[in-house]
């Protein structure tokens, strides 16, 4: 049995090497990178890390699909615990051991950039804070977990819990679907503080989602689809 870190990557040439080196310093398990059709030299940089398990999409398929495919690889190799983190320099790999340890008391451990202990480096765009707050409130109204950050990509999962989730959303709305599925399965959720790092306010979502109202409408549509499906299969297995 091993543990795995899954990193979705799309056009991350400026940061991918540094992040992978930092992950290797903190983590002795399997590192899995899903390259979602990068066209900026990321693929060539990844070739310099032969010990990293790399899955490449020929075309850009989306953030959610990258995570879902990375989960499949991790589960197929027998990973017992799985961490996900972004590769743009906004997540600190030094937190990986704490996230893994916290799985002793939870099925999913999610990072939060909005806990009192979360350090701040740069100001988060107001529209992202607003959209996050709306979805976070909906998640808490549904599940009662009291989380503070619905969209943090730094997470850890117990593999047996992850196997119960029916994840299908290819785009940025996959975390919305994930929370509904975690509620459906009665999973125990815990948050840990991480840094709120915003140095690149020009980062784009694409596909019309740079408009915050359009982005929120998309998330709400994902929410409604996931909730409709979950209500037909709700079960309680934990806290």
C-alpha angles and dihedrals in degrees: 000000000000140000122239139205115208119201121185110209132191120168094334099145094135094055112019098089094049093047093049092049090051092048090052090054093054103033134052100187133084118309115208122191122190108200105202098206098298116189101183103081096280090122092056092049091051089054086068090064103064092165090063116091104233127195115186128199111211089216134025105274101170143266094276094049090050091055093044092051090046090052090053092053092048093048092046091057090050100254111179096196127022129200124194124198138160123253100218096092096260095107122066112222090207087080094062096093092051091050091051093048091050090062087078086078104030144037093223126025112195128192120234129204091188106058117111089251093053112112117222128221110176129348120286113234108263094232092056091050090050096048091045091051092052094051093041091055091050091050091051093046088054102040106018094224096133094224120168104202120043096178106048109129094203104096142141127212137191104234095229089055093046091054090062094059119096101212119179108145111114099191139062090289093073092101088059090054090045094058092050090049092048088053091048090054095045094238125176113241131195132179129218124192120251132173121279101225119179114167100138113057091166093069110126134213095200128200093080092300095115086085103084095214091052090047092051091047089053092050091049091051090052089048093053093048092048093045093049091054094042094053089064092056107030115153134163119225104152147357 
